[in-house]
Amino acid sequence: MSDETPEARTPAEARLAQLLELLAVAPPAVDADFAGRVVRRARLQHAVVVPMRAVGGFLAAVGHGARVIVGLTRLDSRR
């Protein structure tokens, strides 16, 4: 802890504090199936993102190879 006096709140910080107080007093109701839906959506996104990254890496390699063949980019021996 420090002995410094706290700085005055900005209007945005005051509004955030007000909203957080409202949230603490009356938390929103959560559906019983909410956690299950979140997990299913995360699994679906993970199942999609892994192949998309692989395809993206492949297309980047093909694009780099095409630029080397055309002569727009030099072949980098470190790659």
N, C-alpha and C positions, 0 to 999 in steps of 0.2 A: 504494500500500500504506500501511497505517496501522500505528502502533505499539501500537494497542489490543490487548488480549488477547481472543481469541475467547470469546464467551459459551458457557456449557455448553449442550449439545444437549438439546432436549426429547425425551421418549420417542418422539414421532412422527418427529422428525428422525433419531433414531438408527435407528429401524426402516426409514425410507426409505433411509438410507445403507447399511444391511445388504442391503436388497433390490436396490439399484443395484449393489452389489458382486457379488451372486449373478448378476445379469444380465450383468455384464461378464465374469465367468468362464465362464458357459455361456449364450451367446445362444440364443434359441429358434430352431428350424428354421423356415424359411419355404418354403411351397410355391412351385414355379416359376411357377405361374399367378396368384399372389397380386396382383402389380401390375396385371395385366390385369383381374382382377375388381374391384379398387378403381377403376380408370379407368372401367370400364363402369358401375359403380354411381354414380359421380360424374356421368357424362354423363346417366344416366337421371334422377337427382335434379334436375339442371339443366334437363332437358327438361320436368320436371313443375313445378318451382318458378316458372318464368317465366310460364306461362299462369295458374297459381294466383294469383300476385301481381296479374296483370291483372284476373282475376275478382274478387279481393278489393277492389281499388281501385274497380272498377265498382259492386260491391255497397255499398261505403262511400258512394259518391257518391249512389246511389239512396236509401240510408237517410237521408243528410243532406237530400236533397231532400224526402223524405217528412216528416221532422221540421220542415222549413221550412213545408211546405204545411199541416201540422196546427197549426203555431204553437208548437211546443215549443222551437224554436230560431230566432233571428233570422238573416236573410240577411246574411252577411258580405261586404262589397264587395271585400275583399282576396282572396277565393277565386276 
